[in-house]
Amino acid sequence: MQQRVTLTDAEINRDLLRSINENHLWFWLLIGALGSVVLCGFGAAAYMIYTGIGTTGLNRPVLWGFFITNFVFWIGISHAGVMLSAILRLTQAEWRRPATRAAEVLTVFSLMTAMLMPLIHAGRPWRVFYWVFPYDWARGIFPNIRTPLVWDPAAVFTYLTSSILFVYIALVPDIAVARDHVTGWRKPLYTVLSLGWRGTTRQWRLQLIAGILLSAVILPIFVSVHSIVSWDFGMAIAVEAWHSTVFAPYFVIGAVHSGVSGVVTFMIVLRPFFKWQDYIRPEHLDALAKLLIVVATAWFFFFWIEIVFGLYAREAPEVALREMQMLTPPWSWMFVIFLITGYLFPVTAWMFKKVRRSIKWMLITTISVNIGMWLERFLIIVPGLARKQGFTFSWGTYTPSPVEITIVIASFCMVSMLVLLFSKIFPLIPIGDAKEGQILQDYIQIGKRKVPAVLREE
Amino acid sequence: MHELHHLPMPAVIDLTQKEVAEDIIRRQSEAGPKFKKITSLLAVLFAVGIVSIVMRIADGFGDRNTWGYHAAIFGYMLITAQSAVLVSIGLRMVKAHWRRPLARVSELFAIVGVLNFIIYIPLLWVLPSSEGRLSLWFDFPGNSPHIWDTVTMFTLVITGLALLYFAAIPDIAAMRDSETGTNNGRYKRFAMGWKGTDRQWTLLNAGIGVLGGFYFLMLIFAHTMISVDFSMSLIPGWKDAIFPTFHALSGIQSGIATVIVTLFILRRYGGLSTYIEIDQFWGLSKILIATCLLWFYFWWSSFFTYWYGRTPAEQAVLNYLMVDTYRPLFMLTWVMCFPAPFLILIWNAVRKTDWGPTLAASIILIGQLCNAMRLYVPAFSIEDVSLHSLKVAPPATMPGLLDIATIVGMLAGAVLVYMLATRLIPILSIWEIKEGMLLQRKRKFLKTELRSLGKPE
């Protein structure tokens, strides 16, 4: 049952601009704490670049470790933005309204963070430019465009550009509201950014068309990004368990699973700080949890089918790898933790309405999902490389070094800090959407019962 | 509220609930001369199809190659009719209001599942043992695919029938109580004492939810098992993890296409335009366009990984199924399942007609027939299925007279069974349409009129 709240435009403006207009000590303390960890992360990266990549735990044959796992993880989180915003907009899901902006913003910041990972992983980041620009015209040496490692930056950059546009276009009316409610140095900033928005019919129409066009354009990009990330692995025939036709959709749906969970986590964490109780209500979490059950189960089906077809051909190296992943410690206990935290625990919990509508339990379950999904990426990447193969004489295994652990922890703090800073400058719940939702609320009298209804936009 | 000027006029049926019930029951109990003529023609074609299958059985099960087209029509019915039931289940799960007039149209295809199960039975004698070859069944006994596929298909059919019956109980009771309806006595037995109490409605909704969810699961299992056991595992060296999902997605795409074509016929020639509005075509075509894109994506994920991997086994499979031996069928499939319907449906003005989505759906249905033939016929042509890669690809198998008679006859049989079923159960779900009328109101909003949709949940 919906727990509707009726709010006036003035109340919505006051509530959703609170993060911009009010200054609290806790906010800056939090930013300070997160910023310190981020600084440690950058320090660790600088140390690694100065000292050399030997400071990481990477060793032949495991040359992809924490950084690449973290790269895939953050690319995955970035899939929440389009999933929630574009698809739910197109399907006119009413409950999407408070979640879209947070999802879009999380997309942008997690993409930026993801892109740092391969840069750091390269050891000498400046050399990454050689992927993009030919560095020796005389010898005709060009980037090898036949490798997915070069497709990756193209896809991720396109996604980042379109996501920023997507956020900005939807933000323009809200910036105009902010412009009319602030003073001081922010006034001219909002005036410039609001592009002369006054809410005329023509402006709304143009904004609507731009939103639809961007949604249509961004959807294929959204799918392509994680598909290409999956092909970093799927195109390789030398590593068992990587060369699978199901990798692309398996990665995409897994990304949506972790991304939507990430959005729910952020919404719940920010809810009490910004007093969003009237906007992020149990019914929204309930709907998101139902969506997550479907997404998680589809992902689990792909996961199951990937394993079955890994074993299907009964090739000895592939079977040995699967045994190592699932039955040999330490991989086996990671596998068990991944299964429980990524699927079994949260999905079982979401079957219960009380859990779906509980702020505390939704926070626990969505964090659990992302613990599992991080481990999933780790288990795809590292054991495949670590398995001993014939005629290979380097038998290093992989243990992450403090440098890697610090950088990974800093990446989480960086995304959190950037989202918080964004909320200080722009409203994180769309004001226009919230007002539209209020206008479209209706009731229908059936006998003695007053049924909540919605005026339909088609 | 900037979007409101785009809105079409709200469509809420201008009849009373009683009039709706009487109208649908009256239509259900009357069969015009056209109906009789068409069913007679279909019955003749169906009889020809049955004769062709009997002749094939008389020839024996030794030569698997001769059963390829029979397997293809079985696969096609699974992809189309049996998957069409999913349309109603899916839309009910997401509580789409516009589903109401098409719920029964979709569920009624469960009856075609019975015919498909009969078509499936002879294939059990043709399917080789899973021992000594690659299969989903690893070290299980050699008859595992025979046993478990049969269990799955049987459960799917029974669940579909149970869902159809369960969701029709209030309508059966309406026919029992109707003055215009015939055979009231028979309906009395099947109405199971339905009186519409609160408890009965709660049970009905719970039952529909459970049966729908179970049908969905069984259908995915059926697609997974049938596509691997009857197609992929029979082609040595074909190890394609996405194939079962691709098969299931083909099912979702064709299931929607089947429902759209049926809705078009009912609207244009069945006199049901009062209930089946453009809304239904518009809604379904938006999902259809998404399935076209997904179909391409799944196909591409598989093709690209094989093409890039370029191992001899992968190249042999690509050559056999797409590039060389079955290229014409593959190209027809590809064009008719992705670019052709996509380019039609991309236009909103076309989606908001009944003919546009129907045209795209018809193209998809032909494309999927080619798809079924391209997947099952080559699989049944391989003599030695115990190899680990395709050493020498056999030539393409062309359909003979018996094959054509089987395909045409079984398709006619499917339509016939469906048409006869509409004489037993109303083609439109009366109670759902009535519920929809309760939950919808026209509302004056500024200068326009909108539809207000109740969301009791």
Interface residues (C-beta under 8 A of the other chain):
Chain A: M1 Q2 L90 E94 T201 W204 R205 Q207 L208 P220 V223 S227 W231 G234 M235 I237 H243 S244 T245 V246 F247 A248 P249 F301 F302 I305 E306 V308 F309 G310 L311 Y312 A313 R314 E436 I439 D442 I444 I446 V451 P452 A453 V454 L455 R456 E457 E458
Chain B: M1 H2 E3 L4 H6 L7 P8 P10 L134 L136 F138 I220 T224 K239 D240 A241 I242 F243 P244 T245 K286 L293 Y297 F298 S301 S302 F304 T305 Y306 Y308 G309 T311 H388 L438 L439 R441 R443 F445 L450 R451 S452 L453 G454 K455 P456 E457
